[in-house]
Amino acid sequence: MTDQSSPSLKKRLILMGTLMALLVGGLVGFNLFKRAMMQKYLAGGAAHPPPVVTALVVQRTNWQPSFDTIGSLRAARGVQLSVEVAGLVRRVAFKAGDEVQAGQTLVEMVDDAERAAVQTQEAGLDLARLTLKRDEAQYAVHAISQAQLEMDRAEVVSRTAQRDQALALLVKKKVTAPFAGQMGITTVNPGQYLNPGDKIASLQTVHQLLVDFNLPQQFLGRIAVGQWVHLSFEAWPGKTFAARVVARNPEVDASTRNVQVEARLEPVAVPLLPGTFAHVIWDYDQAAPRLTLPQSAIAFNPYGATVFVIQRGPRGAPPKVQQAFITTGATRGDQIAVLSGLRAGDEVVTSGQLKLKSGMSVAISTAAAPPFAAAPTPQEQ
């Protein structure tokens, strides 16, 4: 029995060994074949597909140099009215929003004690004048001394000053408008006690408005009285308002290196109010042709600004790119002016340049060109 099973076991072992050898040989052969094909593929010069980019032909456009900043409207004359002396309010002679004239009474305070003080001082002054007149007649006949006459004259001057002081205190019991304008909202009511400095209401000349804005110090040589600026406001989209520069501060702010400029608005029909935020555009030079690019086309680095210029080869050959240094100027919206480094007609990569190197081939697409507007507006998705 043992002799018969031994050859069968040997056959099985030989068969298993043969199968294992074939399996190992197949794996080794496949790996060798794959390596050989990879080497052949690379040796044949095959490469990855060229990266897809968008491009734009550089052209000259009419460029208006301008500076954008923010400003704030201010009334030509405006003040927060307050009281100078303490007392009870007798009458409020205006309502919120009233147009008042210069000198118009706004608030009257209880002034009975002050009126009585004025009458007392008037009586004392009348007595001093009668005494002086009588003593002048006596001095003429040498009935009194010159010293007595001088004392009488000094008493008249003193009584006059006291009367004027009482009158001044009486006047302060009435608040009047220092100039014509529109009254604001007040919380003062008759019978209310006010202390010196308590606010009554705001008075503003809303029909004569100024705009204050700041300019960097490098524009000091360009700004001048009489120039025009253009304003826009969020409350009136699509409308532009004109203002003429009337003054600028004689000094530069040492903390910001800016100079404050004041411009007067032209009369407008819309109800602009002091304190309104304004977007200010100042055209500081004549319009001139400039080479322009989308800002997305330029890579700003510590060593300078660069772009990739497309170089067209023979027909059928893919275009290649070459990195070039440029000098940039002012910006407006999505656009930026190019001062040097490019010529009209050059074709420049506008997107996809982060994966590029000089000498690389590219595929040009126009499906997703970057924005290139002088006055872009946000779009909701």
C-alpha positions as CSV (number, residue, x, y, z in Angstrom):
1,M,0.0,0.0,0.0
2,T,2.8,2.4,0.8
3,D,4.6,1.6,-2.4
4,Q,1.6,2.6,-4.5
5,S,0.9,6.0,-2.9
6,S,4.4,7.2,-3.0
7,P,4.6,7.9,-6.8
8,S,1.2,9.7,-6.6
9,L,2.5,12.1,-3.9
10,K,5.7,12.8,-5.9
11,K,3.6,13.7,-9.0
12,R,1.5,16.1,-6.9
13,L,4.6,17.8,-5.5
14,I,6.1,18.1,-9.0
15,L,2.9,19.6,-10.3
16,M,2.6,22.2,-7.5
17,G,6.2,23.2,-8.0
18,T,5.7,23.6,-11.7
19,L,2.6,25.8,-11.1
20,M,4.5,28.0,-8.6
21,A,7.4,28.5,-11.0
22,L,5.0,29.5,-13.8
23,L,3.2,32.0,-11.4
24,V,6.4,33.6,-10.2
25,G,7.8,33.7,-13.7
26,G,4.6,35.4,-15.0
27,L,4.8,38.1,-12.3
28,V,8.4,38.8,-13.0
29,G,7.9,38.9,-16.7
30,F,4.9,41.3,-16.4
31,N,7.0,43.7,-14.3
32,L,9.9,43.5,-16.7
33,F,7.5,44.2,-19.6
34,K,5.8,47.1,-17.8
35,R,9.2,48.7,-17.0
36,A,10.4,48.2,-20.6
37,M,7.3,49.8,-22.0
38,M,7.6,52.8,-19.6
39,Q,11.2,53.3,-20.6
40,K,10.2,53.2,-24.2
41,Y,7.3,55.6,-23.6
42,L,9.6,58.1,-21.9
43,A,12.4,57.6,-24.4
44,G,10.0,58.4,-27.2
45,G,9.6,62.0,-25.9
46,A,5.9,61.7,-24.8
47,A,4.9,64.3,-22.2
48,H,1.8,65.5,-20.3
49,P,-0.8,67.5,-22.2
50,P,0.0,71.3,-22.1
51,P,-1.7,73.3,-19.4
52,V,-4.8,75.2,-20.5
53,V,-4.7,79.0,-20.0
54,T,-6.6,82.1,-21.1
55,A,-4.9,85.0,-22.9
56,L,-5.5,88.6,-24.0
57,V,-3.9,90.7,-26.6
58,V,-2.6,93.9,-25.0
59,Q,-4.1,97.1,-26.5
60,R,-4.1,100.8,-25.7
61,T,-7.2,102.2,-24.1
62,N,-8.1,105.8,-23.1
63,W,-7.1,106.0,-19.4
64,Q,-8.3,108.7,-17.0
65,P,-6.0,108.9,-14.0
66,S,-8.2,109.1,-10.9
67,F,-8.0,108.6,-7.2
68,D,-10.8,106.9,-5.2
69,T,-11.4,107.7,-1.6
70,I,-14.1,108.1,1.0
71,G,-15.5,111.3,2.4
72,S,-18.2,112.6,4.7
73,L,-20.7,115.4,4.2
74,R,-20.8,118.3,6.5
75,A,-23.0,121.4,6.7
76,A,-21.4,124.7,5.7
77,R,-22.5,125.8,9.2
78,G,-23.7,123.5,11.9
79,V,-23.8,123.5,15.6
80,Q,-25.3,121.7,18.6
81,L,-27.2,124.4,20.5
82,S,-26.9,124.5,24.3
83,V,-27.7,126.9,27.2
84,E,-25.1,129.1,28.9
85,V,-26.8,129.5,32.3
86,A,-28.9,127.2,34.5
87,G,-32.7,127.6,34.8
88,L,-36.2,126.4,34.1
89,V,-37.5,126.3,30.5
90,R,-40.5,128.5,30.0
91,R,-41.2,128.0,26.3
92,V,-39.8,126.0,23.4
93,A,-40.4,128.1,20.3
94,F,-39.6,125.6,17.5
95,K,-40.4,122.1,16.3
96,A,-38.1,119.5,14.9
97,G,-37.4,120.1,11.3
98,D,-38.4,123.8,11.3
99,E,-36.5,126.3,9.1
100,V,-35.4,129.1,11.3
101,Q,-33.8,132.5,10.6
102,A,-30.8,134.1,12.2
103,G,-31.7,135.8,15.6
104,Q,-35.0,133.8,15.9
105,T,-35.9,132.9,19.4
106,L,-35.7,129.1,20.0
107,V,-36.0,128.6,23.8
108,E,-37.1,131.0,26.6
109,M,-36.1,130.4,30.2
110,V,-37.7,131.7,33.4
111,D,-36.0,135.1,33.9
112,D,-38.0,136.9,36.6
113,A,-35.0,137.2,39.0
114,E,-32.8,138.5,36.2
115,R,-35.3,141.2,35.2
116,A,-35.6,142.4,38.8
117,A,-31.8,142.6,39.0
118,V,-31.7,144.7,35.9
119,Q,-34.3,147.1,37.3
120,T,-32.3,147.3,40.6
121,Q,-29.2,148.2,38.7
122,E,-31.1,150.8,36.5
123,A,-32.3,152.5,39.7
124,G,-28.9,152.6,41.2
125,L,-27.4,154.0,37.9
126,D,-30.1,156.8,37.8
127,L,-29.3,157.8,41.4
128,A,-25.6,157.9,40.6
129,R,-26.2,160.1,37.6
130,L,-28.3,162.5,39.6
131,T,-25.7,162.7,42.3
132,L,-23.0,163.4,39.7
133,K,-25.1,166.2,38.1
134,R,-25.8,167.8,41.5
135,D,-22.1,167.6,42.6
136,E,-20.9,169.1,39.3
137,A,-23.0,172.2,40.0
138,Q,-21.7,172.4,43.6
139,Y,-18.1,171.9,42.4
140,A,-18.6,174.9,40.0
141,V,-19.1,177.2,43.0
142,H,-16.4,175.4,45.0
143,A,-18.9,173.8,47.4
144,I,-17.2,170.4,47.2
145,S,-13.8,169.1,46.5
146,Q,-12.5,167.7,43.2
147,A,-12.0,164.3,44.9
148,Q,-15.7,164.1,45.7
149,L,-16.5,164.8,42.1
150,E,-14.2,162.1,40.8
151,M,-15.7,159.6,43.2
152,D,-19.2,160.5,41.8
153,R,-18.0,159.9,38.3
154,A,-16.4,156.5,39.2
155,E,-19.7,155.5,40.8
156,V,-21.6,156.2,37.6
157,V,-19.1,154.1,35.6
158,S,-19.4,151.2,38.2
159,R,-23.2,151.4,38.2
160,T,-23.2,151.3,34.4
161,A,-21.0,148.2,34.3
162,Q,-23.2,146.4,36.9
163,R,-26.3,147.3,34.8
164,D,-24.7,145.9,31.6
165,Q,-23.7,142.7,33.5
166,A,-27.3,142.2,34.6
167,L,-28.5,142.8,31.1
168,A,-26.1,140.2,29.7
169,L,-27.3,137.6,32.2
170,L,-30.9,138.4,31.2
171,V,-30.1,137.9,27.5
172,K,-28.6,134.5,28.2
173,K,-32.0,133.4,29.5
174,K,-33.1,133.3,25.8
175,V,-31.6,131.1,23.2
176,T,-31.7,132.4,19.6
177,A,-30.5,131.0,16.3
178,P,-27.0,132.1,15.5
179,F,-27.6,131.6,11.7
180,A,-30.4,130.4,9.4
181,G,-30.8,126.7,9.1
182,Q,-32.9,123.6,9.9
183,M,-33.6,122.5,13.5
184,G,-33.1,118.9,14.6
185,I,-34.9,116.8,17.1
186,T,-35.1,118.1,20.6
187,T,-36.0,116.5,23.9
188,V,-36.3,119.7,25.9
189,N,-39.8,120.5,27.2
190,P,-41.3,123.5,29.2
191,G,-40.7,123.2,32.9
192,Q,-37.5,121.2,32.4
193,Y,-34.4,122.4,34.4
194,L,-31.3,122.8,32.3
195,N,-27.7,123.1,33.5
196,P,-25.0,125.1,31.6
197,G,-23.9,123.2,28.5
198,D,-27.0,121.0,28.3
199,K,-27.9,120.3,24.6
200,I,-31.1,121.7,23.1
201,A,-31.0,120.6,19.4
202,S,-28.9,120.6,16.3
203,L,-29.0,123.5,13.9
204,Q,-27.6,122.7,10.3
205,T,-27.6,124.6,7.0
206,V,-28.6,121.6,5.0
207,H,-28.8,123.5,1.8
208,Q,-25.1,124.3,1.8
209,L,-23.0,121.2,2.1
210,L,-19.3,120.4,2.1
211,V,-17.5,117.1,1.7
212,D,-14.3,116.4,3.7
213,F,-11.9,113.7,2.4
214,N,-8.2,112.8,2.7
215,L,-5.5,112.5,0.1
216,P,-2.1,110.9,0.5
217,Q,0.8,113.3,0.6
218,Q,2.1,112.3,-2.8
219,F,-0.8,114.2,-4.4
220,L,0.0,117.5,-2.7
221,G,1.5,118.8,-6.0
222,R,-1.7,118.0,-8.0
223,I,-4.6,119.1,-5.8
224,A,-5.6,122.7,-6.1
225,V,-8.5,125.0,-5.2
226,G,-11.1,125.1,-8.0
227,Q,-10.7,121.5,-9.1
228,W,-13.8,119.2,-9.4
229,V,-14.5,115.9,-7.6
230,H,-17.4,113.5,-8.2
231,L,-19.4,112.0,-5.4
232,S,-21.8,109.0,-5.2
233,F,-23.9,107.8,-2.4
234,E,-25.4,104.4,-1.5
235,A,-28.8,106.1,-1.0
236,W,-28.9,107.2,-4.6
237,P,-27.3,104.5,-6.7
238,G,-26.5,105.5,-10.3
239,K,-26.4,109.2,-9.6
240,T,-23.2,111.3,-9.6
241,F,-22.8,114.7,-7.8
242,A,-20.2,117.4,-8.4
243,A,-18.3,119.3,-5.8
244,R,-15.6,122.0,-6.2
245,V,-12.5,122.0,-4.0
246,V,-12.5,125.1,-1.9
247,A,-9.7,124.5,0.7
248,R,-7.1,122.1,2.0
249,N,-5.4,121.9,5.4
250,P,-2.0,123.7,5.5
251,E,-0.4,120.7,7.2
252,V,-0.1,116.9,6.6
253,D,-1.3,114.6,9.4
254,A,1.9,113.2,11.0
255,S,0.2,109.9,11.9
256,T,-1.4,109.1,8.5
257,R,0.6,111.3,6.1
258,N,-2.7,112.4,4.6
259,V,-3.9,116.0,4.0
260,Q,-7.6,116.9,4.5
261,V,-9.4,118.5,1.6
262,E,-12.7,120.4,1.6
263,A,-15.0,120.6,-1.4
264,R,-18.4,122.4,-1.7
265,L,-21.3,120.6,-3.4
266,E,-23.2,122.1,-6.2
267,P,-26.9,122.6,-5.4
268,V,-28.8,119.4,-5.7
269,A,-32.5,118.4,-5.7
270,V,-32.1,115.3,-3.6
271,P,-32.2,115.7,0.3
272,L,-28.5,115.1,1.2
273,L,-27.8,115.4,4.9
274,P,-24.7,116.2,6.9
275,G,-22.7,113.1,8.1
276,T,-23.6,111.0,5.0
277,F,-20.9,108.7,3.8
278,A,-19.7,109.6,0.3
279,H,-17.6,107.8,-2.4
280,V,-15.2,110.4,-3.8
281,I,-13.5,110.2,-7.3
282,W,-10.9,112.8,-8.2
283,D,-9.6,113.0,-11.7
284,Y,-6.1,114.4,-11.2
285,D,-4.7,114.4,-14.7
286,Q,-5.6,114.4,-18.4
287,A,-6.8,111.2,-20.0
288,A,-4.2,109.5,-22.2
289,P,-3.8,106.1,-24.0
290,R,-2.4,103.4,-21.7
291,L,-1.6,99.7,-22.1
292,T,-4.0,97.8,-19.8
293,L,-4.2,94.3,-18.4
294,P,-6.5,92.5,-16.0
295,Q,-5.0,92.5,-12.6
296,S,-5.3,88.7,-12.5
297,A,-2.7,88.5,-15.3
298,I,0.1,90.0,-13.1
299,A,2.1,88.2,-10.5
300,F,3.5,90.6,-7.9
301,N,6.7,89.4,-6.3
302,P,9.3,90.9,-4.0
303,Y,11.7,91.1,-7.0
304,G,9.1,92.8,-9.3
305,A,5.9,92.3,-11.2
306,T,5.9,89.6,-14.0
307,V,3.6,88.3,-16.7
308,F,3.8,85.4,-19.2
309,V,3.9,86.4,-22.8
310,I,2.7,83.9,-25.4
311,Q,5.1,83.2,-28.3
312,R,3.5,81.7,-31.3
313,G,5.5,79.1,-33.3
314,P,5.1,77.6,-36.7
315,R,1.6,76.6,-37.7
316,G,0.5,73.4,-36.0
317,A,3.0,73.8,-33.2
318,P,1.6,74.6,-29.7
319,P,2.4,78.2,-28.4
320,K,5.0,78.6,-25.7
321,V,5.2,81.2,-22.9
322,Q,8.1,83.4,-21.8
323,Q,8.1,85.2,-18.4
324,A,8.7,89.0,-18.6
325,F,9.1,91.8,-16.1
326,I,6.8,94.8,-16.3
327,T,6.3,98.1,-14.5
328,T,2.7,98.8,-13.4
329,G,0.8,102.1,-12.8
330,A,-2.6,103.1,-11.5
331,T,-5.6,100.7,-11.2
332,R,-9.3,101.1,-11.9
333,G,-11.7,98.3,-11.2
334,D,-10.3,95.1,-12.7
335,Q,-7.8,96.9,-14.9
336,I,-4.2,98.0,-14.3
337,A,-2.0,100.3,-16.4
338,V,1.3,98.9,-17.8
339,L,4.0,101.5,-18.0
340,S,6.8,99.4,-19.5
341,G,7.8,95.8,-20.3
342,L,5.0,95.2,-22.9
343,R,4.0,96.5,-26.4
344,A,0.7,96.8,-28.0
345,G,-0.2,93.5,-29.7
346,D,1.6,91.3,-27.2
347,E,-0.4,88.3,-26.1
348,V,-0.4,87.8,-22.3
349,V,-1.6,84.9,-20.2
350,T,-4.5,86.2,-18.0
351,S,-5.3,83.0,-15.9
352,G,-3.6,79.7,-15.2
353,Q,-0.1,81.2,-14.9
354,L,0.6,79.7,-11.5
355,K,1.6,76.3,-13.1
356,L,3.7,77.9,-15.9
357,K,7.4,78.2,-16.5
358,S,9.3,79.9,-19.2
359,G,9.5,77.7,-22.3
360,M,6.4,75.6,-21.5
361,S,3.8,74.8,-24.2
362,V,0.3,75.9,-23.4
363,A,-3.2,75.4,-24.8
364,I,-5.2,78.6,-25.1
365,S,-8.9,78.7,-24.1
366,T,-11.4,81.6,-24.0
367,A,-14.1,79.8,-22.0
368,A,-13.3,81.3,-18.7
369,A,-11.6,84.7,-19.3
370,P,-11.1,86.7,-16.0
371,P,-13.1,90.0,-15.5
372,F,-11.7,93.1,-17.2
373,A,-14.0,95.9,-16.3
374,A,-13.1,99.5,-15.4
375,A,-16.0,99.8,-13.0
376,P,-17.0,96.3,-11.9
377,T,-20.1,95.6,-9.9
378,P,-20.6,92.6,-7.6
379,Q,-22.7,89.8,-8.9
380,E,-24.8,87.6,-6.6
381,Q,-24.6,83.9,-7.5
